[in-house]
Amino acid sequence: MSGLRPDAQDVLIVVDVQNDFCPGGSLAVPDGDAVVPVINRLIGRFPNVVASQDWHPRRHSSFASMHPGREPFESIDVAYGPQTLWPDHCVQGTHGAEFHPELDSADFELIVRKGFRREVDSYSAFVENDQVTPTGLDGYLRARGFTRTFLCGLAGDVCVLFSALGARAAGFDTVFIDDACRDLDIDGFKAKSRADMAAQGITIATSGDVIG
């Protein structure tokens, strides 16, 4: 896949590689920290790198702790549709919200914080879960002249998935780097997520396809 080699019009988007999504975190993705060395290699080969960061206020509406009688991973209906309830995670200013300490985050040109509005969750780095409220990432990438996005991070079948779908919906050629992601895989959702991306014209590749 030599056509996947990054150039000046490409951008790597590193999604939510934060302590709470890594082993020991409150919403740990199995083997989540294994993405860090892979992503660091990618960062070293891309001319442009941006990142997203889950950034919830305390008592965020998506936290199961805010809904008496409900448990994490249950789903409820909210104004914008179904919402999965999560353990409290990535609370602003906490250790859990920080990037993994071994991630080369100093190379990020932009950090988009998402999920900071108390009443709406945000999986995608492009648009919040109401599918109306933009994060501003689309405008930034267009202003910089990028045409193709490469996505990696945590979790592959949640925030990376929705970020990739958001990038594609915004009109960017989009590549999902599979071995630079790890998944929650609740109820077999990993396989569904890959099928959904492929159906939208998103290329599913490996880091070897991209940087050799």
Backbone bond lengths (Angstrom), bond angles and torsions (degrees), N, CA, C in turn:
res aa  C-N    CA-C-N  psi(-1)  N-CA   C-N-CA  omega(-1)  CA-C   N-CA-C  phi
1 M - - - 1.459 - - 1.536 110.75 -
2 S 1.322 116.22 58.90 1.464 119.32 -177.00 1.514 112.17 -61.97
3 G 1.333 117.24 -22.92 1.461 120.07 179.34 1.510 113.60 -70.15
4 L 1.334 117.14 -6.06 1.464 120.61 179.52 1.521 112.56 -94.01
5 R 1.316 119.01 -0.89 1.459 120.27 179.17 1.523 109.52 -62.99
6 P 1.334 118.33 131.45 1.475 120.46 -174.86 1.519 112.98 -70.84
7 D 1.340 115.03 144.26 1.457 121.18 174.39 1.527 108.79 -134.85
8 A 1.318 117.13 -168.34 1.460 121.50 -170.70 1.520 113.58 -67.18
9 Q 1.324 118.19 -18.77 1.458 120.80 179.45 1.526 112.89 -95.14
10 D 1.319 116.08 6.48 1.460 121.86 -179.60 1.521 110.45 -105.79
11 V 1.330 116.02 150.60 1.464 121.16 177.27 1.521 109.01 -137.17
12 L 1.318 115.31 136.28 1.460 121.84 173.17 1.516 108.46 -91.62
13 I 1.346 116.36 128.57 1.462 121.89 177.61 1.523 107.63 -111.24
14 V 1.323 116.13 113.94 1.462 122.91 -179.74 1.531 107.35 -96.23
15 V 1.320 116.28 115.08 1.464 121.81 -171.19 1.532 111.10 -100.26
16 D 1.328 116.50 112.54 1.475 124.15 161.39 1.532 114.98 55.36
17 V 1.316 117.33 44.65 1.470 119.45 176.26 1.530 107.33 -86.06
18 Q 1.317 114.52 77.41 1.457 123.75 -171.19 1.527 110.99 -118.45
19 N 1.318 116.02 158.21 1.460 120.67 -173.73 1.518 113.31 -57.97
20 D 1.319 118.50 -38.14 1.460 119.74 -177.91 1.521 113.05 -67.49
21 F 1.325 117.75 -18.77 1.459 120.95 178.53 1.535 112.13 -96.34
22 C 1.326 117.23 2.02 1.454 122.65 179.98 1.522 109.66 -108.24
23 P 1.329 118.55 164.58 1.460 120.37 -179.19 1.521 112.15 -49.94
24 G 1.339 115.62 132.73 1.452 122.28 -175.71 1.507 113.57 93.74
25 G 1.329 117.71 -12.85 1.450 121.76 179.24 1.512 112.07 -82.89
26 S 1.320 115.94 168.06 1.465 120.52 -175.03 1.519 113.47 -73.24
27 L 1.330 117.69 -19.84 1.465 122.25 177.24 1.526 108.02 -133.88
28 A 1.317 115.19 55.56 1.464 121.37 -171.72 1.522 111.67 -66.68
29 V 1.319 115.15 131.15 1.460 122.75 172.05 1.523 106.79 -86.65
30 P 1.337 119.20 129.12 1.455 119.68 -179.42 1.528 112.22 -52.01
31 D 1.332 115.78 126.83 1.461 122.40 178.51 1.531 111.94 63.29
32 G 1.334 116.50 24.68 1.454 120.04 -172.68 1.512 114.67 -59.80
33 D 1.341 117.62 -35.64 1.458 118.65 -177.71 1.522 113.28 -72.18
34 A 1.342 117.72 -10.19 1.464 120.67 177.79 1.531 112.19 -66.31
35 V 1.331 117.25 -17.75 1.474 118.86 179.11 1.522 111.99 -74.45
36 V 1.327 118.11 -20.19 1.464 120.20 -169.80 1.522 112.61 -61.60
37 P 1.342 120.81 -51.52 1.472 118.38 179.21 1.522 113.78 -63.10
38 V 1.326 116.73 -34.51 1.472 119.76 178.10 1.528 109.93 -65.54
39 I 1.333 116.25 -46.41 1.458 120.13 -179.43 1.523 110.91 -65.96
40 N 1.312 118.10 -37.73 1.462 119.74 177.56 1.525 111.56 -61.18
41 R 1.326 116.94 -37.79 1.474 119.16 176.26 1.525 110.27 -64.48
42 L 1.313 116.43 -41.04 1.465 120.24 177.87 1.535 110.90 -63.34
43 I 1.324 116.21 -45.14 1.465 120.31 -179.99 1.523 110.43 -56.70
44 G 1.324 116.13 -39.12 1.453 119.91 -178.76 1.513 114.78 -68.33
45 R 1.330 116.67 -15.74 1.470 120.47 -176.95 1.524 113.66 -109.81
46 F 1.323 117.79 -9.67 1.460 120.41 -179.75 1.522 110.11 -95.20
47 P 1.342 117.67 135.73 1.463 119.92 177.31 1.521 112.92 -71.90
48 N 1.341 116.99 -19.64 1.466 120.82 -177.19 1.524 109.39 -140.55
49 V 1.338 115.99 130.08 1.453 121.51 -178.03 1.522 109.31 -137.85
50 V 1.339 116.15 130.33 1.461 121.69 172.49 1.522 107.93 -126.44
51 A 1.313 116.84 168.79 1.454 120.32 -177.60 1.509 110.81 -144.18
52 S 1.333 114.78 158.04 1.465 120.49 169.38 1.519 108.73 -113.67
53 Q 1.330 114.28 155.82 1.458 121.25 -177.64 1.523 108.59 -142.10
54 D 1.333 116.14 117.14 1.457 120.23 172.72 1.534 107.77 -61.45
55 W 1.353 116.83 133.80 1.469 119.47 -169.29 1.522 108.73 -147.86
56 H 1.338 115.62 72.86 1.455 120.59 -172.83 1.526 112.20 -88.11
57 P 1.328 117.30 142.04 1.463 119.36 167.95 1.527 109.39 -72.02
58 R 1.324 115.90 159.28 1.461 118.85 171.98 1.532 108.85 -59.81
59 R 1.324 116.17 146.94 1.461 121.91 178.97 1.534 111.23 65.38
60 H 1.310 116.74 36.30 1.463 119.96 176.54 1.521 109.89 -65.90
61 S 1.327 116.37 145.90 1.468 120.81 -173.81 1.528 113.24 -65.99
62 S 1.334 118.31 -17.96 1.463 120.48 179.56 1.523 112.67 -85.23
63 F 1.333 117.87 -5.20 1.458 121.03 -179.39 1.528 110.04 -80.31
64 A 1.311 117.09 130.32 1.463 120.74 178.31 1.526 111.72 -58.21
65 S 1.326 116.07 -29.82 1.464 120.48 -179.63 1.520 112.75 -62.95
66 M 1.323 117.58 -16.51 1.461 122.14 179.39 1.530 112.29 -87.98
67 H 1.320 117.27 -2.06 1.465 121.27 -174.55 1.530 108.86 -128.35
68 P 1.330 117.56 92.21 1.466 121.08 -177.50 1.531 111.86 -52.57
69 G 1.319 114.88 134.37 1.452 120.33 179.47 1.509 114.55 86.47
70 R 1.326 116.94 -5.41 1.464 121.15 179.47 1.526 110.49 -103.14
71 E 1.340 114.90 153.54 1.453 121.07 -179.03 1.528 110.22 -118.13
72 P 1.329 117.46 155.10 1.464 119.72 174.48 1.523 111.61 -54.18
73 F 1.330 115.03 141.61 1.455 126.48 178.31 1.522 113.40 80.50
74 E 1.340 117.95 -1.35 1.460 119.35 167.00 1.526 108.69 -73.45
75 S 1.326 116.23 161.58 1.457 121.67 177.97 1.526 109.83 -115.96
76 I 1.317 116.10 139.92 1.458 121.46 174.22 1.521 108.31 -126.86
77 D 1.323 116.05 164.95 1.461 121.19 174.49 1.522 109.15 -96.53
78 V 1.315 115.74 130.30 1.460 121.92 175.41 1.525 107.94 -123.87
79 A 1.305 117.01 -176.31 1.462 120.78 -173.14 1.523 113.11 -57.59
80 Y 1.332 116.50 -32.05 1.471 119.25 -177.44 1.526 113.36 -101.48
81 G 1.334 117.32 9.34 1.459 119.79 176.31 1.511 112.19 122.12
82 P 1.337 117.79 -162.05 1.461 120.82 -179.02 1.530 111.33 -64.96
83 Q 1.321 115.57 141.96 1.459 121.59 178.40 1.524 109.29 -136.12
84 T 1.318 116.51 121.86 1.458 120.49 173.30 1.527 109.00 -72.53
85 L 1.324 115.67 138.35 1.459 120.70 175.55 1.527 109.06 -92.50
86 W 1.332 115.43 138.16 1.453 121.33 -173.82 1.527 110.90 -121.28
87 P 1.324 117.40 158.66 1.462 118.52 166.03 1.537 109.25 -60.61
88 D 1.313 116.87 152.49 1.471 119.15 174.18 1.527 108.13 -54.67
89 H 1.327 116.80 129.94 1.461 119.88 -177.17 1.517 110.73 -156.15
90 C 1.322 115.13 155.78 1.473 123.05 174.72 1.525 111.40 48.54
91 V 1.322 115.52 47.36 1.461 120.97 178.42 1.524 108.80 -76.80
92 Q 1.313 115.28 134.45 1.462 122.20 -174.56 1.525 111.87 -48.69
93 G 1.307 115.64 129.98 1.454 121.29 174.67 1.510 116.02 80.96
94 T 1.331 118.07 2.62 1.459 120.61 -179.30 1.522 110.79 -98.32
95 H 1.331 115.00 164.38 1.467 120.38 177.09 1.522 111.09 -58.86
96 G 1.331 116.50 -38.27 1.460 120.04 -178.72 1.510 113.77 -62.20
97 A 1.319 117.75 -27.20 1.458 121.72 -179.47 1.523 113.04 -83.32
98 E 1.325 116.88 -13.01 1.464 120.06 -178.30 1.527 110.66 -73.25
99 F 1.337 115.64 153.61 1.455 119.71 173.50 1.528 109.82 -64.14
100 H 1.329 115.94 152.13 1.456 120.61 176.18 1.532 108.70 -52.79
101 P 1.323 118.15 135.11 1.466 119.90 -172.41 1.523 114.82 -63.16
102 E 1.337 117.91 -21.24 1.461 120.14 -179.70 1.523 112.71 -95.23
103 L 1.329 117.31 -0.91 1.459 120.98 177.75 1.532 109.68 -75.88
104 D 1.320 116.50 137.50 1.472 121.00 -179.23 1.528 110.90 -77.79
105 S 1.316 116.15 62.01 1.467 121.18 -174.21 1.523 112.84 -73.24
106 A 1.330 118.46 -15.42 1.464 120.08 178.31 1.523 111.66 -63.82
107 D 1.328 116.88 -18.35 1.465 120.78 -179.12 1.525 113.46 -88.41
108 F 1.336 118.05 0.02 1.461 120.14 -179.69 1.529 109.84 -72.26
109 E 1.322 116.34 127.20 1.462 121.12 177.82 1.526 111.50 -81.00
110 L 1.323 116.29 -26.08 1.461 122.39 -179.58 1.515 108.14 -149.71
111 I 1.323 117.10 140.52 1.462 122.74 171.98 1.522 107.84 -120.19
112 V 1.312 115.96 117.82 1.469 121.92 178.19 1.520 107.82 -96.83
113 R 1.319 116.81 116.79 1.460 120.98 176.69 1.517 109.37 -91.16
114 K 1.322 115.88 136.17 1.460 121.17 -174.93 1.519 110.18 -135.41
115 G 1.337 115.05 158.13 1.451 120.42 -179.79 1.513 114.18 78.73
116 F 1.340 116.49 18.01 1.468 119.31 -177.45 1.519 112.71 -87.42
117 R 1.341 118.09 -7.89 1.459 120.84 174.16 1.533 107.80 -85.23
118 R 1.305 117.24 125.05 1.460 121.65 -168.96 1.528 113.04 -60.88
119 E 1.319 117.97 -32.04 1.465 120.52 -171.15 1.521 114.29 -99.39
120 V 1.334 118.26 3.51 1.470 119.46 178.89 1.519 108.49 -141.94
121 D 1.338 116.04 133.39 1.451 120.90 177.90 1.523 108.89 -85.03
122 S 1.315 115.94 168.92 1.467 119.37 -178.81 1.520 108.83 -148.91
123 Y 1.322 116.14 105.30 1.458 120.60 174.87 1.531 110.16 -86.29
124 S 1.320 115.79 -47.44 1.460 121.01 -176.15 1.524 111.35 -74.66
125 A 1.326 115.94 144.13 1.464 120.98 172.52 1.516 111.79 -75.57
126 F 1.346 117.53 -4.56 1.461 121.53 -176.69 1.525 113.65 -106.07
127 V 1.328 116.99 -37.89 1.462 119.82 -175.86 1.515 108.65 -149.87
128 E 1.327 116.09 143.81 1.461 119.47 -178.46 1.526 110.77 -74.91
129 N 1.321 116.39 172.92 1.459 120.32 -170.80 1.518 114.44 -66.69
130 D 1.322 117.35 -13.13 1.463 118.23 173.45 1.515 112.04 -76.10
131 Q 1.346 116.56 -5.67 1.458 123.81 179.62 1.527 112.74 62.47
132 V 1.311 117.08 18.31 1.461 122.95 -179.69 1.529 110.89 -123.85
133 T 1.320 117.28 -41.92 1.458 121.93 -171.85 1.526 110.51 -84.29
134 P 1.343 117.97 113.41 1.465 119.65 -179.07 1.524 111.38 -79.75
135 T 1.326 115.46 154.64 1.463 120.42 174.03 1.525 111.76 -87.24
136 G 1.322 117.17 -18.96 1.458 121.90 -175.54 1.516 113.80 98.69
137 L 1.344 117.38 -8.16 1.471 119.72 -177.64 1.523 112.06 -64.36
138 D 1.320 117.02 -40.47 1.467 121.22 178.87 1.534 110.50 -53.92
139 G 1.330 116.93 -51.25 1.459 121.08 -178.83 1.518 112.81 -62.03
140 Y 1.319 116.52 -39.45 1.466 120.68 178.77 1.525 110.74 -62.57
141 L 1.342 116.52 -47.82 1.457 119.46 -177.91 1.526 111.36 -63.90
142 R 1.318 117.10 -38.90 1.464 119.95 178.31 1.525 111.01 -66.99
143 A 1.317 116.96 -40.69 1.464 120.08 179.17 1.523 111.34 -63.38
144 R 1.325 116.65 -30.41 1.454 121.21 178.92 1.528 112.49 -83.38
145 G 1.327 117.12 -9.15 1.456 120.82 177.12 1.512 115.40 83.64
146 F 1.333 117.66 17.04 1.460 119.97 179.42 1.532 110.23 -76.56
147 T 1.321 115.28 146.54 1.463 120.12 179.25 1.520 113.42 -122.36
148 R 1.336 116.46 -15.71 1.465 119.10 -177.97 1.525 109.62 -135.54
149 T 1.331 115.39 136.13 1.466 121.99 -179.40 1.522 109.77 -114.63
150 F 1.322 115.86 140.40 1.459 123.68 173.70 1.522 106.94 -118.39
151 L 1.324 117.07 128.81 1.470 119.70 -174.02 1.518 112.23 -119.48
152 C 1.338 114.48 144.75 1.448 121.81 178.92 1.521 108.13 -154.98
153 G 1.349 117.34 167.01 1.458 119.18 175.08 1.514 113.76 130.07
154 L 1.334 115.11 -147.87 1.462 123.51 -172.99 1.527 111.22 -133.18
155 A 1.289 118.49 143.87 1.456 124.63 -18.75 1.531 107.98 -87.93
156 G 1.333 115.52 146.38 1.462 119.03 -174.68 1.506 113.92 -58.71
157 D 1.337 117.08 -33.93 1.463 120.24 -176.45 1.524 112.95 -99.44
158 V 1.333 116.53 12.47 1.473 119.80 174.19 1.531 107.71 -128.92
159 C 1.311 118.05 -91.71 1.460 119.36 -171.10 1.524 113.85 -69.97
160 V 1.354 117.97 -33.34 1.467 118.04 176.17 1.526 109.76 -71.12
161 L 1.321 116.23 -41.95 1.468 120.29 175.87 1.520 111.25 -54.40
162 F 1.323 117.23 -54.61 1.462 119.71 -175.07 1.530 111.56 -69.19
163 S 1.318 117.27 -29.18 1.461 119.51 174.93 1.526 110.85 -68.71
164 A 1.322 116.61 -40.19 1.465 119.90 177.59 1.525 110.67 -64.91
165 L 1.325 116.89 -43.88 1.465 119.99 177.20 1.529 110.33 -63.18
166 G 1.341 116.85 -37.42 1.457 120.31 177.51 1.512 112.43 -65.16
167 A 1.323 116.60 -40.89 1.464 120.53 177.94 1.522 110.48 -63.54
168 R 1.322 116.22 -43.22 1.471 120.12 -179.56 1.520 110.35 -65.59
169 A 1.328 117.52 -42.98 1.467 121.10 179.66 1.519 111.25 -63.70
170 A 1.336 116.51 -28.99 1.466 120.35 178.61 1.521 112.32 -80.06
171 G 1.328 117.00 -4.55 1.461 120.14 174.23 1.513 115.63 101.49
172 F 1.328 117.21 7.74 1.460 120.01 179.17 1.529 110.56 -88.64
173 D 1.323 116.72 140.26 1.458 119.09 164.81 1.529 106.55 -61.19
174 T 1.312 116.96 137.58 1.459 119.56 -168.68 1.520 110.95 -134.79
175 V 1.336 114.58 134.45 1.465 122.13 178.89 1.524 108.29 -125.31
176 F 1.315 116.71 128.26 1.467 124.26 176.50 1.519 107.30 -101.78
177 I 1.342 117.29 121.22 1.465 121.56 -175.85 1.532 107.70 -95.89
178 D 1.311 115.45 100.39 1.467 121.50 -166.01 1.526 113.43 -64.14
179 D 1.320 118.28 -44.90 1.464 119.46 -175.98 1.527 112.61 -77.03
180 A 1.334 117.48 -4.12 1.466 122.47 174.05 1.523 110.97 -99.73
181 C 1.339 115.86 19.53 1.470 122.79 177.63 1.521 108.90 -133.07
182 R 1.318 115.93 155.72 1.450 123.12 166.30 1.522 106.84 -133.05
183 D 1.349 116.41 157.21 1.453 121.01 -167.17 1.523 112.31 -124.38
184 L 1.339 115.72 150.85 1.459 120.29 169.31 1.518 110.67 -72.66
185 D 1.338 116.96 -38.33 1.462 123.98 176.39 1.520 112.52 53.77
186 I 1.323 115.26 46.87 1.458 120.76 174.97 1.528 108.93 -75.92
187 D 1.320 116.32 126.25 1.476 122.20 179.07 1.525 111.82 55.32
188 G 1.330 117.13 37.38 1.453 120.53 176.32 1.519 114.90 71.21
189 F 1.335 117.49 24.59 1.461 119.68 -173.54 1.524 112.73 -73.04
190 K 1.323 118.38 -18.82 1.463 119.50 178.09 1.525 111.11 -56.71
191 A 1.339 116.92 -51.36 1.465 120.27 -178.53 1.519 111.26 -62.06
192 K 1.312 116.94 -40.87 1.466 120.45 178.61 1.521 110.93 -63.36
193 S 1.324 116.65 -39.13 1.463 119.25 -178.31 1.519 111.32 -63.13
194 R 1.336 116.70 -40.29 1.469 119.36 179.22 1.527 110.53 -66.59
195 A 1.317 116.28 -40.41 1.468 119.71 178.99 1.524 110.90 -64.78
196 D 1.332 116.72 -40.76 1.468 120.40 179.46 1.527 110.78 -63.23
197 M 1.331 117.01 -41.59 1.468 119.28 179.26 1.524 111.33 -66.51
198 A 1.317 116.62 -45.02 1.459 119.23 179.77 1.523 110.98 -60.19
199 A 1.336 116.71 -37.98 1.464 120.68 179.72 1.527 111.86 -64.60
200 Q 1.318 117.57 -24.06 1.470 121.23 179.39 1.526 112.30 -94.93
201 G 1.316 117.12 8.35 1.468 120.13 177.09 1.520 114.41 83.32
202 I 1.329 117.09 18.12 1.455 121.45 177.42 1.535 108.64 -84.91
203 T 1.316 116.90 130.76 1.455 121.85 177.95 1.526 109.24 -79.48
204 I 1.324 116.72 128.52 1.459 122.17 175.83 1.528 107.68 -103.47
205 A 1.320 115.53 117.98 1.452 121.82 -172.52 1.520 109.76 -132.93
206 T 1.333 116.15 177.75 1.449 122.51 172.64 1.533 108.99 -112.87
207 S 1.321 115.83 166.49 1.456 118.82 177.50 1.527 111.07 -62.11
208 G 1.339 116.70 -31.61 1.455 119.66 176.72 1.511 112.61 -64.48
209 D 1.330 117.28 -36.33 1.464 120.55 175.69 1.521 111.81 -62.77
210 V 1.332 115.60 -30.85 1.461 120.68 -172.19 1.526 112.52 -90.49
211 I 1.317 116.00 -44.19 1.475 118.33 -175.27 1.526 112.95 -122.65
212 G 1.346 118.15 3.59 1.449 120.10 176.52 1.510 113.26 81.79
